[in-house]
Amino acid sequence: MARNAKTKMVRKCLVLAFLTVGMLIVIGGKGVKARATSCDDAFTAYTNADNAYYDAYNSYYFDDPTTCVHDCSTRAPAEQPACIDNCEINRYTAAGNAEINMFETSNETCDPVQIDACAEARALAAGCLSQFDVSSTSDPVEQDRIANEYPACRTASKVDSCQ
């Protein structure tokens, strides 16, 4: 049992190191950027990435929609522990990759179509603030998720490039 816990800890440390390097790349502006034709397209891409992050986060932290135990229940009893470990690692990795993708898409550049794109950007940023309000929950895990989503949403709104 102690070996299993140690293996899980080593795997989590490796995934955390991978996520840290990925976040440094994204923050440093060296991430792969998709080409958006308009700011609406860029924000839509961010919204899709945020939804994927939300789903992956809930899958790992809250076993939503199913638990790894449930997903592995059809396996032979001897295969179930390895299946559960792999399921947890896959969910953790998916959540990390979805977080990186969320921040990458929030940094996409765009060409404003409207003359007053800053008014739209301010409205989007205000929506981010109301949608991702940390005070809306007392659950520290949920606060952590929200604290990750708000800066990505604000960056995707492009409000900081307005004067």
C-alpha positions in Angstrom: 0.0 0.0 0.0 2.9 2.4 0.8 4.5 1.7 -2.6 1.2 2.5 -4.3 0.9 5.8 -2.5 4.6 6.6 -3.3 4.0 5.8 -7.0 1.0 8.1 -7.1 3.0 10.9 -5.5 5.8 10.5 -8.0 3.4 10.6 -10.9 1.6 13.7 -9.5 5.0 15.4 -9.1 5.9 14.6 -12.7 2.6 15.9 -14.0 3.0 19.0 -11.9 6.4 19.6 -13.3 5.0 19.2 -16.8 2.2 21.7 -16.0 4.6 24.2 -14.6 6.8 24.1 -17.7 3.7 24.4 -19.9 2.5 27.5 -17.9 5.9 29.1 -18.2 5.7 28.6 -22.0 2.2 30.1 -22.2 3.1 33.0 -19.9 6.3 33.7 -21.9 4.2 34.0 -25.0 5.9 31.0 -26.7 2.8 28.8 -26.8 1.3 27.7 -30.0 -1.3 30.2 -31.0 -4.3 29.5 -33.2 -5.1 32.1 -35.8 -8.5 33.8 -35.1 -10.0 35.9 -37.8 -12.0 38.1 -35.4 -12.0 38.9 -31.7 -15.4 37.1 -31.5 -13.7 34.0 -32.9 -10.9 34.3 -30.4 -13.3 34.6 -27.5 -15.3 31.7 -28.8 -12.2 29.6 -28.9 -11.4 30.6 -25.3 -14.9 29.8 -24.2 -14.7 26.3 -25.7 -11.3 25.8 -24.1 -12.7 27.0 -20.7 -15.6 24.5 -21.0 -13.2 21.7 -21.7 -11.1 22.8 -18.6 -14.3 22.9 -16.5 -15.2 19.4 -17.6 -11.7 17.9 -17.1 -11.4 19.6 -13.7 -14.7 18.2 -12.5 -13.8 14.8 -13.9 -10.6 14.7 -11.8 -11.6 16.4 -8.6 -15.3 15.4 -8.3 -15.5 12.2 -10.3 -18.1 13.8 -12.6 -19.8 12.2 -14.4 -18.4 8.8 -13.2 -15.7 7.6 -10.8 -12.6 5.7 -11.9 -13.9 2.8 -9.8 -17.1 2.8 -11.9 -15.2 3.1 -15.2 -13.0 0.1 -14.2 -15.7 -2.0 -12.7 -16.0 -4.1 -15.9 -12.3 -5.2 -15.7 -11.1 -8.4 -14.1 -10.6 -7.9 -10.4 -6.8 -8.3 -10.8 -6.7 -5.5 -13.4 -8.9 -3.0 -11.5 -6.2 -1.4 -9.3 -4.0 -0.6 -12.3 -7.0 0.6 -14.3 -8.0 3.0 -11.5 -4.5 4.3 -11.2 -4.3 4.9 -15.0 -7.7 6.5 -15.0 -6.7 8.9 -12.2 -3.5 9.8 -14.0 -5.3 10.3 -17.3 -7.9 12.6 -15.6 -5.2 14.6 -13.9 -3.2 15.0 -17.1 -6.4 15.9 -19.0 -7.2 18.6 -16.4 -3.6 20.0 -16.7 -3.6 20.0 -20.5 -7.0 21.6 -20.5 -5.8 24.4 -18.2 -2.8 25.0 -20.5 -5.0 25.1 -23.5 -7.4 27.5 -21.8 -4.5 29.9 -21.2 -3.1 29.5 -24.7 -6.4 30.3 -26.3 -6.9 33.3 -24.0 -3.7 34.7 -25.5 -4.8 34.4 -29.1 -4.5 37.6 -31.1 -7.4 39.0 -33.1 -8.4 41.6 -35.6 -11.3 43.7 -34.2 -14.1 44.1 -36.7 -16.0 46.9 -34.9 -14.8 50.4 -34.6 -15.3 50.4 -30.8 -13.9 46.9 -29.9 -12.8 48.3 -26.5 -16.5 48.7 -25.4 -17.1 45.0 -26.3 -13.8 44.1 -24.5 -14.9 45.9 -21.4 -18.3 44.2 -21.5 -16.6 40.8 -21.9 -14.2 41.5 -19.0 -17.2 42.6 -16.8 -18.8 39.3 -17.7 -15.7 37.4 -16.6 -15.7 39.1 -13.2 -19.3 38.2 -12.6 -19.0 34.6 -13.9 -15.8 33.8 -12.1 -16.4 35.4 -8.7 -14.3 33.6 -6.0 -16.6 34.8 -3.2 -19.5 32.8 -4.8 -18.3 29.6 -3.1 -16.6 28.6 0.1 -15.2 25.4 -1.3 -11.4 25.8 -1.6 -11.2 23.4 -4.6 -13.8 25.4 -6.4 -12.1 28.7 -5.5 -8.9 27.3 -7.0 -10.7 26.5 -10.2 -12.4 29.9 -10.4 -9.1 31.6 -9.6 -7.6 29.9 -12.7 -10.5 30.7 -15.0 -10.9 34.4 -14.2 -7.4 35.6 -15.5 -7.8 33.5 -18.6 -11.2 35.0 -19.3 -9.9 38.5 -18.7 -7.0 38.0 -21.0 -9.3 36.5 -23.7 -11.5 39.6 -23.5 -8.5 41.7 -24.7 -9.6 44.5 -22.3 -6.0 45.1 -21.2 -5.0 46.2 -24.7 -7.6 49.0 -24.7 -6.8 52.5 -23.6 
